[in-house]
């Protein structure tokens, strides 16, 4: 079986997996990284959203072979030790999570948005495509605004 090496949450990893195995399965089943969730498998629900070289992506749609030598960051790699990322802090302060299933992907999308646009408007935030079955979108918007003031 081929082996694949990439950087996961700041640490180099090598894993044996078929070239075409979706990175999400490698993360969850082979490396035990369970933050990115499986929702749809086609990148629509965005529950698995993570970062590849700093940009958001859906690991359910990317083969492990396409990650060779690249930087993969999941929700597990967002905090700095015990210090939460400002988006994570805002999520807690705004009591965003309800069931929590989509929250890792929501947070990773919010972090990517704030990197691109440090002062997003409601319209910018409303362009986020992550699906939340519980409908916590108003709290998500508030948390992103709060995080924007913390990161400014």
N, C-alpha and C positions, 0 to 999 in steps of 0.2 A: 504494500500500500504506500502511496506517495506521502512524503512528509512536507509540512508547510510551516514556515517560520514567519512570525510577525510580532509586533509589539502590542501587548494587550494591557491596557491600563498602566502603561509605563514600564512593563516588564516583558522582556523577550520570551516568547513561547514557541515551542515546536510541537506540532501535533500530526499524527498520522490519520489521514482521511482521504476518501476519494476526491479527486480534483474538483468535481462538480457538486460536492456536498455544500448545501447552503451554510454560510458562516453561522447563522443562528443555531443550527443543529450542532456545529462544532463547539460554539460557545456553551450551550446548555448541556449537551449530552457528553461531550468529551472533556470540557474544561470546567464544568460545574458552575458556570457564570449564569445565574438565573434571573438577573434583572431584566434583560430584554425578553419580552413575552411573545409567544406565538399567538397570533390572532387570526390572520387570514392567509399568510404564506405568499402573498402576491404584492406586498408593499402598500396596500390601500389603507388598512386600519392604523398602521404606524405604531403599534404597540411595542415593536422591537427596536424602534429608533435608537441609534447609537451614533457615534462619530467615527469617520474614516478620514485620517489626516486632517482632523479639525472640522470637517463638514458633515452635516447630518446625512445619514443613509439608513436603509432598511436591510439589516443582515439576512432577512429571509429571502432576499432577492439577489444576493451577491454570493458567488461561489468562493469557497475558501482559497482556491488557487489565485484569485484576483486580489487577495490581501497580502500576498508575499512581500515582506519587507516594509509593510505599511504600518501606520499607527491606528489601532482600534481602541476606542474609548467607550465603555458602557457606563451605566449609572454607577456601578461599583467603583469606577475610577474617577468619579467627578469630585468627590470631597478630597481635601488635603489632610489626610490622617483623620483626626477627630473633628477637624474644622469643616463644617458643611460649606458647600458652594452657596453664594448668595441666592441663587434660584431655589435651592433646597430649603434654605432658611425661610424664604418668602412663602414657599409651599406650606410649610408648617405654620407660619404666622397667620396665613389666610385660611387655614383649615381646608385646603383644596381637596384632599383625597376623600373619597367615599368608599367605594369598594377597593380602590387602589390598583387594579389590574393595569390600567393604561398609564399610570403616573410616571414610571421610569421613562417611557417614550415621550410623554408630554414634557417632562423636565428637560430631557436631552434636546428636544425641539426648541424649547424656550431658550436654552443656553445658546444654541446655534443662532436663533433669531437675534438675541442681544449682542452676539459677536458681530453680526452683519449690521445691526441697527440698534445702537445703544439707547435710543429714545423712541421706541415704537409707539405709534398711535393705536387707538382702538381698531382702526381699519387694518393696520399692519398685523396686529395680534389676531384679528379675525380671519386672516389668510391661512393660519395654521390649519393643517388638514387632519391632525390626529383625531381619532374617534374616541369619545368618552360616553359609554353607555349610561352612566349615571347623570350626565348632563351638568357637570360642574364647571362649565365654560365661564360663567361670570366670575367665579373664584379664581380660575386659571388666569383670566385677564387681569384681575386685581393683583395676583401674585407676580405676574410678569412686570406689571407697572412698578410694584414695590421693589422687585429685584433690580429693575433698571435704575432706580434711585440709589440702591446700595452699590451698584457697580460703576456708577458715574464718577 
